Amino acid sequence: MMEEGPPAPKVLRMFYFVGAGFLCTFAINKWREMEKKSILKQQEKNQHGAEGLLHQTPSDSIQKAMK
């Protein structure tokens, strides 16, 4: 039969594994939050840009769109 060593290394490895899981979950959630904020900022920027184009003459709008 195999002799097992002290239980501490197994428990320690389990804690490392669980800690790595929490760390990865935190990082994934943070990344999603950053991506969501980036998309919202981009949408806000696009909405403000569209409003600015509505209050201009057509030739100004075309020139800005070409840039």
MODELLER restraints for C-alpha pairs under 7 A, 6 or more apart:
rsr = mdl.restraints
at = mdl.atoms
rsr.add(forms.Gaussian(group=physical.xy_distance, feature=features.Distance(at['CA:53:A'], at['CA:61:A']), mean=5.55, stdev=0.5))
